[in-house]
Amino acid sequence: MAEKALALRLADQMLHYWDERGPDAEEVAAELRRLHAVNAELLEALKEIMSWEENDEMTWGPVARAAIAKAEGV
C-alpha cells in the first residue's frame, strides 16, 4: 500500500497532537484534505488528457509531463 499523502498525514497529526486546538485546527485539517482531493482529481484529469496519443506531441505536452512528475514527486 502506498504511503499516505503528506497533506493527509499533517491533517491527522494536527488534530491528534494539537492539545489546545481551537476551531482553527479542524478547519485547517479539513482544508488540507480538500486540497489533497482537488489535487488528486486534477492530476488524474491531466494524466487522462496526456493518454490521448495526439496530445503527447502538442506544445503543452512537456509542460503537462513536468507537472505530473512534480505532483508525483518524481
Distance bins in CASP14 RR format, pairs under 12 A and 6 or more apart:
PFRMAT RR
TARGET T0000
AUTHOR 0000-0000-0000
RMODE 2
METHOD distances of the structure
MODEL  1
2 8 0 0 0 0 0 1 0 0 0 0 0
2 40 0 0 0 0 0 1 0 0 0 0 0
2 72 0 0 0 0 0 1 0 0 0 0 0
3 9 0 0 0 0 1 0 0 0 0 0 0
3 73 0 0 0 0 0 1 0 0 0 0 0
4 10 0 0 0 0 1 0 0 0 0 0 0
4 11 0 0 0 0 1 0 0 0 0 0 0
4 12 1 0 0 1 0 0 0 0 0 0 0
4 13 0 0 0 0 0 1 0 0 0 0 0
4 32 0 0 0 0 0 1 0 0 0 0 0
4 33 0 0 0 0 0 1 0 0 0 0 0
4 36 0 0 0 0 1 0 0 0 0 0 0
5 11 0 0 0 0 1 0 0 0 0 0 0
5 12 0 0 0 0 0 1 0 0 0 0 0
5 32 0 0 0 0 1 0 0 0 0 0 0
5 33 0 0 0 0 1 0 0 0 0 0 0
5 35 0 0 0 0 0 1 0 0 0 0 0
5 36 1 0 1 0 0 0 0 0 0 0 0
5 37 0 0 0 0 1 0 0 0 0 0 0
5 39 0 0 0 0 1 0 0 0 0 0 0
5 40 0 0 0 0 1 0 0 0 0 0 0
5 43 0 0 0 0 0 1 0 0 0 0 0
5 71 0 0 0 0 0 1 0 0 0 0 0
5 72 0 0 0 0 0 1 0 0 0 0 0
5 73 0 0 0 0 0 1 0 0 0 0 0
6 12 0 0 0 0 0 1 0 0 0 0 0
6 13 0 0 0 0 0 1 0 0 0 0 0
6 32 0 0 0 0 1 0 0 0 0 0 0
6 35 0 0 0 0 0 1 0 0 0 0 0
6 36 0 0 0 0 1 0 0 0 0 0 0
6 39 0 0 0 0 0 1 0 0 0 0 0
6 73 0 0 0 0 0 1 0 0 0 0 0
7 13 0 0 0 0 0 1 0 0 0 0 0
7 14 0 0 0 0 0 1 0 0 0 0 0
7 28 0 0 0 0 0 1 0 0 0 0 0
7 29 0 0 0 0 1 0 0 0 0 0 0
7 30 0 0 0 0 0 1 0 0 0 0 0
7 31 0 0 0 0 1 0 0 0 0 0 0
7 32 1 0 1 0 0 0 0 0 0 0 0
7 33 1 0 0 1 0 0 0 0 0 0 0
7 34 0 0 0 0 1 0 0 0 0 0 0
7 35 1 0 0 1 0 0 0 0 0 0 0
7 36 1 0 1 0 0 0 0 0 0 0 0
7 37 0 0 0 0 1 0 0 0 0 0 0
7 38 0 0 0 0 0 1 0 0 0 0 0
7 39 1 0 0 1 0 0 0 0 0 0 0
7 40 0 0 0 0 0 1 0 0 0 0 0
7 71 0 0 0 0 0 1 0 0 0 0 0
8 14 0 0 0 0 0 1 0 0 0 0 0
8 15 0 0 0 0 0 1 0 0 0 0 0
8 29 0 0 0 0 1 0 0 0 0 0 0
8 30 0 0 0 0 0 1 0 0 0 0 0
8 32 1 0 0 1 0 0 0 0 0 0 0
8 33 1 0 0 1 0 0 0 0 0 0 0
8 34 0 0 0 0 0 1 0 0 0 0 0
8 35 0 0 0 0 0 1 0 0 0 0 0
8 36 1 0 1 0 0 0 0 0 0 0 0
8 37 0 0 0 0 1 0 0 0 0 0 0
8 39 0 0 0 0 0 1 0 0 0 0 0
8 40 0 0 0 0 0 1 0 0 0 0 0
9 15 0 0 0 0 0 1 0 0 0 0 0
9 16 0 0 0 0 0 1 0 0 0 0 0
9 17 0 0 0 0 0 1 0 0 0 0 0
9 29 0 0 0 0 0 1 0 0 0 0 0
9 32 0 0 0 0 1 0 0 0 0 0 0
9 33 0 0 0 0 0 1 0 0 0 0 0
9 36 0 0 0 0 0 1 0 0 0 0 0
10 16 0 0 0 0 0 1 0 0 0 0 0
10 17 0 0 0 0 0 1 0 0 0 0 0
10 18 0 0 0 0 0 1 0 0 0 0 0
10 25 0 0 0 0 0 1 0 0 0 0 0
10 28 0 0 0 0 1 0 0 0 0 0 0
10 29 0 0 0 0 1 0 0 0 0 0 0
10 31 0 0 0 0 0 1 0 0 0 0 0
10 32 1 0 1 0 0 0 0 0 0 0 0
10 33 0 0 0 0 1 0 0 0 0 0 0
10 35 0 0 0 0 0 1 0 0 0 0 0
10 36 0 0 0 0 1 0 0 0 0 0 0
11 17 0 0 0 0 0 1 0 0 0 0 0
11 18 0 0 0 0 0 1 0 0 0 0 0
11 25 0 0 0 0 1 0 0 0 0 0 0
11 26 0 0 0 0 1 0 0 0 0 0 0
11 27 0 0 0 0 0 1 0 0 0 0 0
11 28 1 0 0 1 0 0 0 0 0 0 0
11 29 1 1 0 0 0 0 0 0 0 0 0
11 30 1 0 0 1 0 0 0 0 0 0 0
11 31 0 0 0 0 1 0 0 0 0 0 0
11 32 1 0 1 0 0 0 0 0 0 0 0
11 33 1 0 1 0 0 0 0 0 0 0 0
11 34 0 0 0 0 1 0 0 0 0 0 0
11 35 0 0 0 0 1 0 0 0 0 0 0
11 36 0 0 0 0 1 0 0 0 0 0 0
11 37 0 0 0 0 0 1 0 0 0 0 0
12 18 0 0 0 0 0 1 0 0 0 0 0
12 25 0 0 0 0 0 1 0 0 0 0 0
12 26 0 0 0 0 0 1 0 0 0 0 0
12 28 0 0 0 0 0 1 0 0 0 0 0
12 29 1 0 0 1 0 0 0 0 0 0 0
12 30 0 0 0 0 0 1 0 0 0 0 0
12 32 0 0 0 0 1 0 0 0 0 0 0
12 33 0 0 0 0 1 0 0 0 0 0 0
12 36 0 0 0 0 0 1 0 0 0 0 0
13 21 0 0 0 0 0 1 0 0 0 0 0
13 25 0 0 0 0 0 1 0 0 0 0 0
13 28 0 0 0 0 0 1 0 0 0 0 0
13 29 0 0 0 0 1 0 0 0 0 0 0
13 32 0 0 0 0 0 1 0 0 0 0 0
14 21 1 0 0 1 0 0 0 0 0 0 0
14 22 0 0 0 0 0 1 0 0 0 0 0
14 24 0 0 0 0 1 0 0 0 0 0 0
14 25 1 0 1 0 0 0 0 0 0 0 0
14 26 0 0 0 0 1 0 0 0 0 0 0
14 27 0 0 0 0 0 1 0 0 0 0 0
14 28 1 0 0 1 0 0 0 0 0 0 0
14 29 1 0 1 0 0 0 0 0 0 0 0
14 30 0 0 0 0 0 1 0 0 0 0 0
14 31 0 0 0 0 0 1 0 0 0 0 0
14 32 1 0 0 1 0 0 0 0 0 0 0
14 33 0 0 0 0 0 1 0 0 0 0 0
15 21 1 0 0 1 0 0 0 0 0 0 0
15 22 0 0 0 0 0 1 0 0 0 0 0
15 24 0 0 0 0 0 1 0 0 0 0 0
15 25 1 0 0 1 0 0 0 0 0 0 0
15 26 1 0 0 1 0 0 0 0 0 0 0
15 27 0 0 0 0 0 1 0 0 0 0 0
15 28 0 0 0 0 1 0 0 0 0 0 0
15 29 1 0 1 0 0 0 0 0 0 0 0
15 30 0 0 0 0 1 0 0 0 0 0 0
15 32 0 0 0 0 0 1 0 0 0 0 0
15 33 0 0 0 0 0 1 0 0 0 0 0
16 25 0 0 0 0 0 1 0 0 0 0 0
16 26 0 0 0 0 0 1 0 0 0 0 0
16 29 0 0 0 0 1 0 0 0 0 0 0
17 25 0 0 0 0 1 0 0 0 0 0 0
17 29 0 0 0 0 0 1 0 0 0 0 0
18 24 0 0 0 0 1 0 0 0 0 0 0
18 25 1 0 1 0 0 0 0 0 0 0 0
18 26 0 0 0 0 1 0 0 0 0 0 0
18 27 0 0 0 0 0 1 0 0 0 0 0
18 28 0 0 0 0 1 0 0 0 0 0 0
18 29 0 0 0 0 1 0 0 0 0 0 0
19 25 0 0 0 0 1 0 0 0 0 0 0
21 27 0 0 0 0 0 1 0 0 0 0 0
21 28 0 0 0 0 1 0 0 0 0 0 0
21 29 0 0 0 0 1 0 0 0 0 0 0
22 28 0 0 0 0 1 0 0 0 0 0 0
22 29 0 0 0 0 0 1 0 0 0 0 0
23 29 0 0 0 0 0 1 0 0 0 0 0
23 30 0 0 0 0 0 1 0 0 0 0 0
24 30 0 0 0 0 0 1 0 0 0 0 0
24 31 0 0 0 0 0 1 0 0 0 0 0
25 31 0 0 0 0 0 1 0 0 0 0 0
25 32 0 0 0 0 0 1 0 0 0 0 0
26 32 0 0 0 0 0 1 0 0 0 0 0
26 33 0 0 0 0 0 1 0 0 0 0 0
27 33 0 0 0 0 0 1 0 0 0 0 0
27 34 0 0 0 0 0 1 0 0 0 0 0
28 34 0 0 0 0 0 1 0 0 0 0 0
28 35 0 0 0 0 0 1 0 0 0 0 0
29 35 0 0 0 0 0 1 0 0 0 0 0
29 36 0 0 0 0 0 1 0 0 0 0 0
30 36 0 0 0 0 0 1 0 0 0 0 0
30 37 0 0 0 0 0 1 0 0 0 0 0
31 37 0 0 0 0 0 1 0 0 0 0 0
31 38 0 0 0 0 0 1 0 0 0 0 0
32 38 0 0 0 0 0 1 0 0 0 0 0
32 39 0 0 0 0 0 1 0 0 0 0 0
33 39 0 0 0 0 0 1 0 0 0 0 0
33 40 0 0 0 0 0 1 0 0 0 0 0
34 40 0 0 0 0 0 1 0 0 0 0 0
34 41 0 0 0 0 0 1 0 0 0 0 0
35 41 0 0 0 0 0 1 0 0 0 0 0
35 42 0 0 0 0 0 1 0 0 0 0 0
36 42 0 0 0 0 0 1 0 0 0 0 0
36 43 0 0 0 0 0 1 0 0 0 0 0
36 71 0 0 0 0 0 1 0 0 0 0 0
37 43 0 0 0 0 0 1 0 0 0 0 0
37 44 0 0 0 0 0 1 0 0 0 0 0
38 44 0 0 0 0 0 1 0 0 0 0 0
38 45 0 0 0 0 0 1 0 0 0 0 0
38 71 0 0 0 0 0 1 0 0 0 0 0
39 45 0 0 0 0 0 1 0 0 0 0 0
39 46 0 0 0 0 0 1 0 0 0 0 0
39 67 0 0 0 0 0 1 0 0 0 0 0
39 68 0 0 0 0 0 1 0 0 0 0 0
39 70 0 0 0 0 0 1 0 0 0 0 0
39 71 1 0 0 1 0 0 0 0 0 0 0
39 72 0 0 0 0 0 1 0 0 0 0 0
40 46 0 0 0 0 0 1 0 0 0 0 0
40 47 0 0 0 0 0 1 0 0 0 0 0
40 71 0 0 0 0 1 0 0 0 0 0 0
40 72 0 0 0 0 0 1 0 0 0 0 0
41 47 0 0 0 0 0 1 0 0 0 0 0
41 48 0 0 0 0 0 1 0 0 0 0 0
41 71 0 0 0 0 0 1 0 0 0 0 0
42 48 0 0 0 0 0 1 0 0 0 0 0
42 49 0 0 0 0 0 1 0 0 0 0 0
42 64 0 0 0 0 0 1 0 0 0 0 0
42 67 0 0 0 0 1 0 0 0 0 0 0
42 68 0 0 0 0 0 1 0 0 0 0 0
42 71 0 0 0 0 1 0 0 0 0 0 0
43 49 0 0 0 0 0 1 0 0 0 0 0
43 50 0 0 0 0 0 1 0 0 0 0 0
43 64 0 0 0 0 0 1 0 0 0 0 0
43 67 0 0 0 0 1 0 0 0 0 0 0
43 68 1 0 0 1 0 0 0 0 0 0 0
43 69 0 0 0 0 0 1 0 0 0 0 0
43 70 0 0 0 0 0 1 0 0 0 0 0
43 71 1 0 1 0 0 0 0 0 0 0 0
43 72 1 0 0 1 0 0 0 0 0 0 0
43 73 0 0 0 0 0 1 0 0 0 0 0
44 50 0 0 0 0 0 1 0 0 0 0 0
44 51 0 0 0 0 0 1 0 0 0 0 0
44 68 0 0 0 0 0 1 0 0 0 0 0
44 71 0 0 0 0 0 1 0 0 0 0 0
44 72 0 0 0 0 0 1 0 0 0 0 0
45 51 0 0 0 0 0 1 0 0 0 0 0
45 52 0 0 0 0 0 1 0 0 0 0 0
45 64 0 0 0 0 0 1 0 0 0 0 0
45 67 0 0 0 0 0 1 0 0 0 0 0
45 68 0 0 0 0 0 1 0 0 0 0 0
45 71 0 0 0 0 0 1 0 0 0 0 0
46 52 0 0 0 0 0 1 0 0 0 0 0
46 55 0 0 0 0 0 1 0 0 0 0 0
46 60 0 0 0 0 0 1 0 0 0 0 0
46 61 0 0 0 0 1 0 0 0 0 0 0
46 63 0 0 0 0 0 1 0 0 0 0 0
46 64 1 0 1 0 0 0 0 0 0 0 0
46 65 0 0 0 0 1 0 0 0 0 0 0
46 66 0 0 0 0 0 1 0 0 0 0 0
46 67 1 0 0 1 0 0 0 0 0 0 0
46 68 1 0 1 0 0 0 0 0 0 0 0
46 69 0 0 0 0 0 1 0 0 0 0 0
46 70 0 0 0 0 0 1 0 0 0 0 0
46 71 0 0 0 0 1 0 0 0 0 0 0
46 72 0 0 0 0 0 1 0 0 0 0 0
47 55 0 0 0 0 0 1 0 0 0 0 0
47 56 0 0 0 0 0 1 0 0 0 0 0
47 61 0 0 0 0 0 1 0 0 0 0 0
47 64 0 0 0 0 1 0 0 0 0 0 0
47 65 0 0 0 0 1 0 0 0 0 0 0
47 67 0 0 0 0 0 1 0 0 0 0 0
47 68 1 0 0 1 0 0 0 0 0 0 0
47 69 0 0 0 0 0 1 0 0 0 0 0
47 71 0 0 0 0 1 0 0 0 0 0 0
47 72 0 0 0 0 1 0 0 0 0 0 0
48 55 0 0 0 0 1 0 0 0 0 0 0
48 64 0 0 0 0 0 1 0 0 0 0 0
48 68 0 0 0 0 0 1 0 0 0 0 0
49 55 1 0 1 0 0 0 0 0 0 0 0
49 56 0 0 0 0 0 1 0 0 0 0 0
49 58 0 0 0 0 1 0 0 0 0 0 0
49 60 0 0 0 0 1 0 0 0 0 0 0
49 61 0 0 0 0 1 0 0 0 0 0 0
49 63 0 0 0 0 0 1 0 0 0 0 0
49 64 1 0 0 1 0 0 0 0 0 0 0
49 65 0 0 0 0 0 1 0 0 0 0 0
49 67 0 0 0 0 0 1 0 0 0 0 0
49 68 0 0 0 0 0 1 0 0 0 0 0
50 56 1 0 0 1 0 0 0 0 0 0 0
50 57 0 0 0 0 0 1 0 0 0 0 0
50 58 0 0 0 0 1 0 0 0 0 0 0
50 60 0 0 0 0 1 0 0 0 0 0 0
50 61 1 0 0 1 0 0 0 0 0 0 0
50 62 0 0 0 0 0 1 0 0 0 0 0
50 63 0 0 0 0 0 1 0 0 0 0 0
50 64 1 0 1 0 0 0 0 0 0 0 0
50 65 1 0 0 1 0 0 0 0 0 0 0
50 66 0 0 0 0 0 1 0 0 0 0 0
50 67 0 0 0 0 1 0 0 0 0 0 0
50 68 1 0 0 1 0 0 0 0 0 0 0
50 69 0 0 0 0 0 1 0 0 0 0 0
51 61 0 0 0 0 0 1 0 0 0 0 0
51 64 0 0 0 0 0 1 0 0 0 0 0
51 65 0 0 0 0 0 1 0 0 0 0 0
51 68 0 0 0 0 0 1 0 0 0 0 0
52 58 0 0 0 0 1 0 0 0 0 0 0
52 61 0 0 0 0 0 1 0 0 0 0 0
52 64 0 0 0 0 0 1 0 0 0 0 0
53 61 0 0 0 0 0 1 0 0 0 0 0
54 60 0 0 0 0 0 1 0 0 0 0 0
54 61 0 0 0 0 0 1 0 0 0 0 0
55 61 1 0 0 1 0 0 0 0 0 0 0
55 62 0 0 0 0 0 1 0 0 0 0 0
55 63 0 0 0 0 0 1 0 0 0 0 0
55 64 1 0 0 1 0 0 0 0 0 0 0
55 65 0 0 0 0 0 1 0 0 0 0 0
56 62 0 0 0 0 1 0 0 0 0 0 0
56 64 0 0 0 0 1 0 0 0 0 0 0
56 65 0 0 0 0 1 0 0 0 0 0 0
57 64 0 0 0 0 0 1 0 0 0 0 0
57 65 0 0 0 0 0 1 0 0 0 0 0
58 64 0 0 0 0 1 0 0 0 0 0 0
58 65 0 0 0 0 0 1 0 0 0 0 0
60 66 0 0 0 0 0 1 0 0 0 0 0
60 67 0 0 0 0 1 0 0 0 0 0 0
61 67 0 0 0 0 1 0 0 0 0 0 0
61 68 0 0 0 0 1 0 0 0 0 0 0
61 69 0 0 0 0 0 1 0 0 0 0 0
62 68 0 0 0 0 0 1 0 0 0 0 0
62 69 0 0 0 0 0 1 0 0 0 0 0
63 69 0 0 0 0 0 1 0 0 0 0 0
63 70 0 0 0 0 0 1 0 0 0 0 0
64 70 0 0 0 0 0 1 0 0 0 0 0
64 71 0 0 0 0 0 1 0 0 0 0 0
65 71 0 0 0 0 0 1 0 0 0 0 0
65 72 0 0 0 0 0 1 0 0 0 0 0
65 74 0 0 0 0 1 0 0 0 0 0 0
66 72 0 0 0 0 0 1 0 0 0 0 0
66 73 0 0 0 0 0 1 0 0 0 0 0
66 74 0 0 0 0 1 0 0 0 0 0 0
67 73 0 0 0 0 0 1 0 0 0 0 0
67 74 0 0 0 0 0 1 0 0 0 0 0
68 74 0 0 0 0 1 0 0 0 0 0 0
END
